[in-house]
Amino acid sequence: MSIIDRYPALGFRLYRRYWLASLGSVGGWQIAAVAMGWLVFDLSGSALDLGILGAAMALPAIIMTFIGGVIADRFEKRSVLLMTTSLHVFFLVLLACLDVLDSISVAQIWLVAAAISTVSGIDWPTRQAFFPHLIDRDALLSAVALNSVLWQLTRMVVPAVAGLLIAVYDTALIFALAAMGYGVMLVVLLQIRLRLPGTRGTSALAQIMEGLRFIAINPLFRNLILLCYATMLFLSAYQQLMPAFADLLGAGPKGFGLLMSASGIGSIAGTVVSGAIKPGVLYGKYMLGAAALAVVMLSAFAVSIMLPSYFLALLFVLLAAAFMSVFLIFSATALQAEVPGELRGRVLGIHGITYSLMPLGALLIGALAEVYGTPQAMLMGLAGYTFIWLGMGSSVSIKQLEQPRGSAEL
């Protein structure tokens, strides 16, 4: 079986070029996030400061996502992506310059992270509204899985590379490489001539309310989006706090990179499993089960930190990432398949807040860690998630989710 048979979205030329270019921008963001986290912890040694960095990377994106979803539906999507990608390049170059001049502070990192987050609040929903137009509907699951591969593959490779570069050179080089990654996406977007004009029939506020109303009255969207929020807020916070976990294990920069890479390997494994599901299969129960198993594995990860055992930490973080990947891919596929085309940018933008909640969750866990310790704070978050899972996961509409099939218009 060829790779196009396994992932039919790659058979579409425009999507293939866009996906390959996305390796640069997603990899750029991953390597920049690693460098910012390591630099903040190096300057202050505080888990709380890492949490504040997480808030700076999350809150502006969350606030801007509502506006970003409207922008994605109202304006020409490729032009919006050209603007947001250019701004990412600018802010990453600025961060590299501040670092290389050796005048950077924790507060400056927070400010630049907040600026990048603001731009991402527009960029993310626009990307989600843009890429389905590059494929047919029957290739949707493979496209969602491939988009996940972007994040997981770079999460597997980039942190290890970043750890080595930090050990040998410094973080200024990493910020420069991140800017170059976004530069690759900028070049490819200039070459894609697809135009997707928006619709401006009502006011921006009315459009925001329309998207929120659709989610509120639709049990599938309401429950699934809230469960996605909880997954990132309570489960994925460990990624932002990984420098603190690595410190407790005495792992150093290289060990930190390997822990992040183990998470990436697990996520790719989950992506492969998700891609094996055939059209027509009721996969809602598998999705909910994967989320529950992620809680179990993360609990074991926290215990392995307290022992401490570096080998067990690697094993359990890999398994936890695999189960979370299954849940996130299936949930994103369900929403992409069911959302009406005219609401795509707004609804998927609101769902996109999911990925901004990971660093915000780190703020909560980081604050608890200052009092109770980092592993203990992680266990508290997992207990909170369990109650939410029991409530939202009982929805019949979620359990009966069926993988999309057919070639209906997206």
HELIX and SHEET records of a PDB file:
HELIX    1   1 ILE A    3  ARG A    6  1                                   4    
HELIX    2   2 PRO A    8  GLY A   11  5                                   4    
HELIX    3   3 ARG A   13  SER A   44  1                                  32    
HELIX    4   4 ALA A   47  ARG A   74  1                                  28    
HELIX    5   5 LYS A   77  VAL A  100  1                                  24    
HELIX    6   6 VAL A  106  PHE A  130  1                                  25    
HELIX    7   7 PHE A  131  LEU A  134  5                                   4    
HELIX    8   8 ARG A  137  ALA A  139  5                                   3    
HELIX    9   9 LEU A  140  VAL A  168  1                                  29    
HELIX   10  10 THR A  171  GLN A  191  1                                  21    
HELIX   11  11 ALA A  204  ILE A  217  1                                  14    
HELIX   12  12 PRO A  219  ALA A  230  1                                  12    
HELIX   13  13 THR A  231  LEU A  235  3                                   5    
HELIX   14  14 ALA A  237  GLN A  240  1                                   4    
HELIX   15  15 MET A  242  LEU A  249  1                                   8    
HELIX   16  16 GLY A  252  GLY A  275  1                                  24    
HELIX   17  17 GLY A  284  MET A  306  1                                  23    
HELIX   18  18 TYR A  310  GLU A  338  1                                  29    
HELIX   19  19 GLY A  341  LEU A  343  5                                   3    
HELIX   20  20 ARG A  344  GLY A  352  1                                   9    
HELIX   21  21 ILE A  353  SER A  356  5                                   4    
HELIX   22  22 LEU A  357  TYR A  372  1                                  16    
HELIX   23  23 THR A  374  MET A  392  1                                  19    
HELIX   24  24 VAL A  396  LYS A  399  1                                   4    
END                                                                             
